[in-house]
Amino acid sequence: MTNRAVQEDPKYWVKSVARAADILEVLATPAPGSGLSVTEVAQTCGISKSAAFGTLQTLRAYGLVSDDGEGMNRRYRLGMGLSRLGDRARSQVSLRGVAHPVLRDLSRTTGMASRLAVPEDGHAVVVDQVELDHRVRLDLRMGQRELPHCTGLGKALLSALPEAEAAAVIERHGLPRRTPRTITDPATFLAHLRDIDRVGYALDDEEDAEGILCIGAPVRDDRDMCVGAISITGLKLGLPAWRYQELGGQVRDAAQRISEALGWAAPDPAGDTAPGAPRG
């Protein structure tokens, strides 16, 4: 039984469907091309060989499982019908639709404005946001292009790229100084991105605008591709330093919720050490 299934209420489960789902999960684990025998499937799922064989044959008839070989040498693997269903599932999911309720929750729990952005030519373009009805209003606009090197959204997106691609973005756009705290040295900034990737969130500590704090985290899809980033933004005034790490964890967890809704499989949780690097 999968970890996801364990979390659900089994009151209305159909056992044969649950068995089929478990078998598909098991077939997703071997090395590419190797497949599993019916005996291996049965042992891993904790069911009889006859039950495993019958379920495998049914899944095979629907194109969800494929097999090759004969007799004892027959091996089963995932079928290409799953790829077709995956493509359809992906087309039915809207990043903004999935993210918006999470942004609302994030703003409510942190007391800060929350935003969603997608990558465009190295920048982060804001496509959704939730603002709070506070007396102090921040200059946050839909469609705004966030700089890649000094904003929470921009740095979160860059941190998800291979280092060579991130370096190319830096070379193309440069590292213009926005405040005294902006990182302007390429080597220092690349090391900073590695820190961000390690902890899972990016901290903009008055690097884009003085007095403003922003924390961002990347959002990934079922192919482990970074498709966007979310952030919280607020005034730094009166905010103790220990809150940065706490807020960073909340943003990272919210981004993970969105990613999982898009089909991303979460790895083991990373450490929660606050990111930081000397300023260039």
C-alpha positions as CSV (number, residue, x, y, z in Angstrom):
1,M,0.0,0.0,0.0
2,T,1.4,3.4,-0.9
3,N,2.2,6.1,1.6
4,R,-0.5,8.3,0.0
5,A,-3.1,5.6,0.3
6,V,-2.3,5.1,4.0
7,Q,-3.3,8.7,4.6
8,E,-6.8,8.3,3.1
9,D,-9.9,6.9,4.7
10,P,-10.4,3.3,3.4
11,K,-14.2,3.3,4.2
12,Y,-15.2,3.3,0.6
13,W,-12.3,1.5,-1.0
14,V,-12.7,-1.2,-3.6
15,K,-10.1,-3.8,-2.8
16,S,-9.5,-4.9,-6.3
17,V,-8.8,-1.2,-7.4
18,A,-6.5,-0.7,-4.4
19,R,-4.6,-3.9,-5.4
20,A,-4.2,-2.6,-8.9
21,A,-3.0,0.7,-7.7
22,D,-0.4,-1.0,-5.4
23,I,0.8,-3.1,-8.3
24,L,1.3,0.0,-10.5
25,E,3.3,1.6,-7.7
26,V,5.4,-1.5,-7.4
27,L,6.1,-1.7,-11.1
28,A,7.3,2.0,-11.0
29,T,10.2,1.1,-8.7
30,P,12.6,-1.2,-10.7
31,A,15.4,0.1,-12.8
32,P,14.2,1.2,-16.3
33,G,13.8,-1.8,-18.6
34,S,14.1,-4.5,-16.0
35,G,10.5,-5.2,-15.1
36,L,9.3,-7.7,-12.4
37,S,8.1,-11.3,-12.4
38,V,4.6,-12.2,-11.2
39,T,6.2,-13.8,-8.1
40,E,8.1,-10.6,-7.3
41,V,5.0,-8.5,-7.7
42,A,3.0,-10.9,-5.4
43,Q,5.7,-10.9,-2.7
44,T,6.1,-7.1,-2.7
45,C,2.4,-6.5,-2.6
46,G,1.7,-9.2,0.0
47,I,-0.9,-11.0,-2.2
48,S,-1.2,-14.4,-3.8
49,K,0.4,-15.1,-7.2
50,S,-3.0,-15.8,-8.7
51,A,-4.4,-12.5,-7.5
52,A,-1.2,-10.7,-8.8
53,F,-1.5,-12.5,-12.2
54,G,-5.2,-11.7,-12.7
55,T,-4.7,-8.1,-11.8
56,L,-1.6,-7.8,-14.1
57,Q,-3.5,-9.3,-17.0
58,T,-6.4,-6.9,-16.5
59,L,-4.1,-3.9,-16.4
60,R,-2.3,-5.3,-19.5
61,A,-5.7,-5.4,-21.4
62,Y,-6.1,-1.7,-20.7
63,G,-2.6,-0.8,-21.8
64,L,-1.5,0.2,-18.3
65,V,0.9,-2.7,-18.0
66,S,3.1,-4.4,-20.6
67,D,5.0,-7.7,-20.6
68,D,7.5,-9.7,-22.5
69,G,9.0,-13.1,-22.3
70,E,7.3,-16.4,-21.7
71,G,6.5,-18.6,-18.7
72,M,8.8,-18.1,-15.7
73,N,10.8,-15.5,-17.7
74,R,7.8,-13.2,-18.2
75,R,8.5,-9.7,-16.9
76,Y,6.0,-7.0,-16.3
77,R,6.5,-3.2,-16.5
78,L,4.4,-0.1,-16.7
79,G,2.5,0.3,-20.0
80,M,2.5,3.3,-22.3
81,G,-1.2,3.8,-21.6
82,L,-0.1,5.5,-18.4
83,S,1.8,8.1,-20.4
84,R,-1.3,8.9,-22.3
85,L,-3.3,9.3,-19.1
86,G,-0.5,11.4,-17.6
87,D,-0.5,13.8,-20.5
88,R,-4.3,14.2,-20.1
89,A,-4.0,14.7,-16.4
90,R,-1.3,17.3,-16.9
91,S,-3.5,19.2,-19.4
92,Q,-6.3,19.4,-16.9
93,V,-4.3,20.9,-14.1
94,S,-3.9,24.7,-13.9
95,L,-0.9,25.9,-12.0
96,R,-2.7,29.1,-10.9
97,G,-5.8,27.1,-10.0
98,V,-3.8,24.7,-7.8
99,A,-1.7,27.4,-6.3
100,H,-4.3,30.1,-5.4
101,P,-5.8,28.4,-2.3
102,V,-2.3,27.6,-1.0
103,L,-1.4,31.3,-1.5
104,R,-4.5,32.3,0.6
105,D,-3.5,29.9,3.4
106,L,0.1,31.1,3.2
107,S,-0.9,34.8,3.6
108,R,-3.3,34.0,6.4
109,T,-0.7,32.1,8.4
110,T,2.3,34.4,7.8
111,G,0.5,37.8,7.7
112,M,2.3,38.7,4.4
113,A,1.3,39.1,0.8
114,S,1.9,35.9,-1.2
115,R,2.6,35.6,-5.0
116,L,3.0,33.1,-7.8
117,A,5.4,33.6,-10.7
118,V,6.5,31.7,-13.8
119,P,9.9,31.9,-15.5
120,E,10.3,34.0,-18.6
121,D,13.7,34.8,-20.1
122,G,15.4,34.5,-16.8
123,H,12.9,36.7,-15.0
124,A,10.0,35.8,-12.7
125,V,6.7,37.0,-14.0
126,V,3.9,37.4,-11.4
127,V,0.7,35.6,-12.5
128,D,-1.2,35.6,-9.2
129,Q,-1.1,37.2,-5.8
130,V,-3.0,37.5,-2.5
131,E,-2.7,40.8,-0.7
132,L,-3.7,41.5,2.8
133,D,-6.0,44.4,3.8
134,H,-3.3,46.2,5.8
135,R,-2.9,50.0,6.1
136,V,0.6,49.6,4.7
137,R,0.4,48.7,1.0
138,L,3.3,47.3,-0.9
139,D,3.9,48.1,-4.6
140,L,3.0,44.6,-5.9
141,R,1.5,44.3,-9.4
142,M,0.2,41.4,-11.5
143,G,2.4,40.8,-14.5
144,Q,5.4,42.4,-12.8
145,R,8.8,41.0,-13.9
146,E,11.0,40.2,-10.9
147,L,14.8,40.4,-11.3
148,P,16.5,37.0,-11.2
149,H,19.3,37.8,-8.8
150,C,17.9,39.9,-6.0
151,T,14.2,38.8,-5.4
152,G,12.8,35.8,-3.6
153,L,10.9,34.7,-6.7
154,G,13.8,35.2,-9.1
155,K,16.4,33.4,-6.9
156,A,14.0,30.5,-6.2
157,L,13.6,30.0,-10.0
158,L,17.4,30.3,-10.6
159,S,18.2,27.8,-7.8
160,A,16.2,25.1,-9.6
161,L,18.3,25.4,-12.7
162,P,21.5,23.5,-13.4
163,E,24.4,25.7,-12.4
164,A,25.6,26.2,-16.0
165,E,22.1,27.5,-17.0
166,A,21.9,29.7,-14.0
167,A,25.4,31.1,-14.8
168,A,24.2,31.8,-18.4
169,V,21.2,33.8,-17.0
170,I,23.6,35.8,-14.8
171,E,25.9,36.5,-17.7
172,R,22.9,37.6,-19.8
173,H,21.3,39.9,-17.3
174,G,24.2,40.8,-15.0
175,L,24.0,41.4,-11.3
176,P,23.1,45.1,-11.0
177,R,23.2,46.5,-7.5
178,R,19.7,47.5,-6.2
179,T,20.6,48.1,-2.6
180,P,23.8,47.8,-0.5
181,R,22.8,44.2,0.3
182,T,22.5,43.0,-3.3
183,I,25.0,40.2,-4.3
184,T,27.0,41.5,-7.3
185,D,29.8,38.9,-7.5
186,P,29.0,36.0,-9.9
187,A,30.9,33.3,-7.9
188,T,29.4,34.4,-4.6
189,F,25.9,34.4,-6.2
190,L,26.3,30.9,-7.6
191,A,27.4,29.7,-4.1
192,H,24.3,31.4,-2.7
193,L,22.1,29.5,-5.2
194,R,23.6,26.3,-4.0
195,D,22.6,27.2,-0.4
196,I,19.1,28.0,-1.6
197,D,18.8,24.6,-3.4
198,R,20.0,22.9,-0.3
199,V,17.4,24.4,2.1
200,G,14.6,24.8,-0.4
201,Y,13.8,28.5,-0.1
202,A,15.4,31.8,-1.2
203,L,15.7,34.8,1.1
204,D,15.7,38.3,-0.3
205,D,16.8,40.3,2.8
206,E,16.5,43.9,1.5
207,E,18.4,43.0,-1.7
208,D,15.9,44.4,-4.1
209,A,14.3,47.2,-1.9
210,E,15.4,48.5,1.4
211,G,13.1,47.6,4.3
212,I,11.4,44.8,2.3
213,L,11.8,41.1,3.0
214,C,10.8,38.4,0.5
215,I,11.1,34.6,0.7
216,G,10.5,32.4,-2.3
217,A,10.5,28.7,-3.1
218,P,10.4,26.8,-6.4
219,V,7.3,24.8,-7.6
220,R,7.9,21.6,-9.6
221,D,5.7,19.3,-11.7
222,D,5.5,15.6,-12.2
223,R,8.6,15.6,-14.4
224,D,10.6,17.4,-11.6
225,M,10.7,20.5,-13.8
226,C,10.5,23.9,-12.1
227,V,7.4,25.5,-13.5
228,G,7.1,28.4,-11.2
229,A,7.8,29.8,-7.7
230,I,5.8,31.3,-4.8
231,S,6.8,33.9,-2.3
232,I,5.8,36.0,0.6
233,T,6.6,39.7,0.9
234,G,6.4,42.1,3.8
235,L,8.1,44.8,5.8
236,K,11.2,43.8,7.6
237,L,10.7,46.4,10.3
238,G,10.4,44.7,13.7
239,L,10.8,41.2,12.4
240,P,13.3,39.2,14.4
241,A,16.0,37.3,12.6
242,W,14.8,33.9,14.0
243,R,11.6,34.3,12.1
244,Y,13.3,34.1,8.7
245,Q,13.9,30.4,9.1
246,E,10.4,29.8,10.3
247,L,8.9,31.7,7.4
248,G,11.2,30.0,5.0
249,G,10.0,26.6,6.1
250,Q,6.4,27.7,5.7
251,V,7.0,28.9,2.1
252,R,8.9,25.8,1.2
253,D,6.2,23.6,2.6
254,A,3.5,25.5,0.7
255,A,5.5,25.2,-2.5
256,Q,5.8,21.5,-1.9
257,R,2.0,21.2,-1.5
258,I,1.5,22.8,-4.9
259,S,4.2,20.6,-6.4
260,E,2.6,17.5,-5.1
261,A,-0.8,18.6,-6.5
262,L,1.0,18.8,-9.8
263,G,2.3,15.2,-9.5
264,W,5.7,15.8,-8.1
265,A,7.1,13.1,-5.8
266,A,8.7,14.7,-2.7
267,P,12.2,13.5,-1.7
268,D,13.3,13.2,1.9
269,P,13.0,16.6,3.7
270,A,16.1,18.8,3.5
271,G,17.7,20.4,6.4
272,D,16.2,23.7,7.7
273,T,19.4,25.8,7.9
274,A,18.8,29.3,6.8
275,P,20.4,30.3,3.6
276,G,23.1,32.9,3.5
277,A,26.2,34.0,1.8
278,P,28.7,36.8,2.1
279,R,27.7,39.8,0.0
280,G,29.8,40.6,-3.0
